[in-house]
Amino acid sequence: MPAQLPTPPVRIARLPKDERGYPIPWFVAYFKDGEEAPRNDPDAKPDFRILATGKRELAVKRKLCWVCGEPLGRHQVFPIGPMCSVNRTTMEPPCHRDCAEYSVKACPFLTVPRRRRDESGLEGIEHHVAGDMIERNPGATALWESGFKIFRVENGWLIRLAEPARVDWWTKGRLATRAEIIEAIDAGYPTLLEAAKRDGAEAIAEVEVYRVRAMNYLPAAA
């Protein structure tokens, strides 16, 4: 396993590893000759950027962890970006707490706030994402522990997050400061506001209220 990775929890340790030694999350799609292939195909390769077909539905239906694929317990934790904390909407089902914490400590995209999303090689691969995805690096990630409900959108379904029992904020593989979280929220908020403008004044006012509400779940200043 790469030296820079933290020690994984037991369920993460049981996952298969890629050629670099990174654990391959349960939700990851595998490909062979440009087509999605079964996970157990020895010639198929994982693409961490793409969700395997049907995994979202299966995770919700069977109450499985999004990262390790094993049954969830009482705690359901959503690793979400700042804008998801504002509108309380996400695409990805919940995880075990230890799986979520490992993700924010080990995932290269989440631990390096300035890292850009790699879109190379995706031109010929069809991958569907429900809702309007914000493709920028979130800068900080909230571990949002709460219940949820499913709701329909034009191109699929999304998850509405309930009032949280606990919220932890992470960046660079560690707990984030209040200033770092505010910076991440301020960086992403114009994109959310621009989307609200398409729906008129009422939507804009609603988003602004949501932003104020989200600030209640930031840590106190040092």
N, C-alpha and C positions, 0 to 999 in steps of 0.2 A: 504494500500500500504506500502511496506517496507520503513522504515524510511530513509534508505540510498539512496533511489532513488530521483532524482530531480523532481520538479513539471513538469508534462508532458504538451506539447502543446495540444491544443484542439483536434486535429485529433488523437493523440496518446491516449488521455484520453478516446476516444470513442471505442478503441479496447477492446476485451475481456481480462480478466486477468486469469493467471494460479492460482493454489492453494496457491502460495506464495504471490500473489498480483502483479506479474510482467505483464506488457502489453505483449500480444502475437502478434508479428508482422504478418502482412497480408501474408507474404511469407511462414510462418511456416506450415509444414505438421502435420497432426493429424493421430494417429494410434489407432487401436483397434484390439486386438488379433494378433498382429504382422503384420497387414496389414494396408495400408493407408486407412483412412476413411474420410467421409465428415466432414467438420469443425463444422457443426451444430449437429452432432451425440452426444448426451449427455454422452455417454460412451467412446467417443474417447478422447485421451490425446495428447497434442501438444508435438512435439520434436523439440526444437529450432535449432537443428543441421542440420535438413533436410528440403530441399525446397519442397514445395507442387508441385505435378505434374501439369504442364501447367501454373504455375504462371509467369514464366519468359516471356513466349510468350504473355500472356495476358497483362502483365505490359507494354511491348513495343507496342503492337498493340493498346491498349486503352489509352496509356500515363497515367498510374497509378503509384502512389508512391509505391516503393518497400516495404516500412515499414508500411504505414497506409492503402494502397490500394485505396486512394481517388485520384481524378484527379489532375495531376500536373499543375502548373502554368508556368510562364515564366522561373523561375529558376529551373534548373535540377542539383542536387548535388549527386556526387558519393562518398560514404565513401570507400576509397581504401587504401591498404597497400603500403609500400615503393616500392616494386617491380612493382606494377601496375603503380606507378607514373613514373617508369623508362621506362617500355615498353608500357605504355598508353593502357593497355588491362585489361579488367575486365569481370567478368561473370555476375555480378548483375546489374539490371537496376537502374535508378536514383531515388532519393527521393526529397521531399520537403526539403528546407534548415533546417527548424525547426525540422523536423523528423530526419534528418541526425545528427544535433547537439545533439539532445536528445540521439541518439544511442551511440555516442562517450562519452557521459557523464554517461550513465546508463548501457550499455552492460558489463557484468562481464568480458568477454573475451577481450574486447578492453580497459577497464579501469585498468586491471592488466597485465602489459606487460609480466610478467614471468609465467602467467597462461598457462597451457597446454590444448590443445584441447582434450575433453573427447570423446573417441571412444568406450566406454563400451556399450554393448548391441546392437551394430550396425551389428554384424556378420551375423544375419539372415535377415537383412533388405536391400533390393536392393535400392540404391540411386545413381543416375547418375549425374556426374559433368562434364561439358564440359571443354576442355583444360587440362592443367597440373596444378593441384591445389597445391600451396605451403601451407602445413598444419601447419607450425610453427606460433606462435603468431607474428603478424606484429611488435609489439613494439611501433609503432606510426601509426596514421591513418590520411590520407589527406582527407579533404572535397574538392573534385575537381569539380568545377562548369564549365560545358562545354556542348557542343553538342556531338553527337556520331553517329557512323555508325555500322551496324551489319556486321560481316564477318564470313564465314564458316570455320570450322576446321574439322578434321577427325571424331571427336566424337560429333559434334553438331555445336553450334555457340557461338561466343563471341562478345564483344563490344569493338570497337576502340574509344578511347576518343579523342576529338578534343582539340585544343589549349584552355587552360582554361581562363575564365574571372576572376576567383578568386580561390585561394588555401589557405586553413587554415590547420594547422597541430595540432593534438591533441594526448595526452597521459595521462593516469591516471585521466581521466575526466576533463582535463584542456588543455589550449593551450600548445603545446610542444615547448621546446627551440630548437635552431639550433643544439646544441650539441646532444640532445636526438634524433633528426631526423637523423643526420648523423650516429649515433650509430646504429639506426634501419636499415638504408640503408646498412651500412657495414656488418651487421649481415646476411641480406638476399641475398646480391649480389652474393656470391659464388654459391648459388643454381641456380640463373639465368644464371650465366656465365657457369656453368657446362652443363646446357641445351643447350646453344649456341655452346659449343664445339662439340656437336654431329652433328651440321650442318656445321662445318668448320670455316675457318679463317674469311670469310666475315661476318658470323653471330656474331662472337666474336667482330669484329671491330664495328659492328652496335650496339651491346649492350653497349659497352664502350662509344660510342657517345651518346647513350640514357641516360646513367648515368650522363654524364656531363650536358646534357640538363636539367635533372630533378633537378640538384642543383640550377638552376635559380629560382626555386619556393620554396626555403627555406626562412624562415625569416632571417633578418640580425642578426648578433651576438649581444648579449646584451652588 
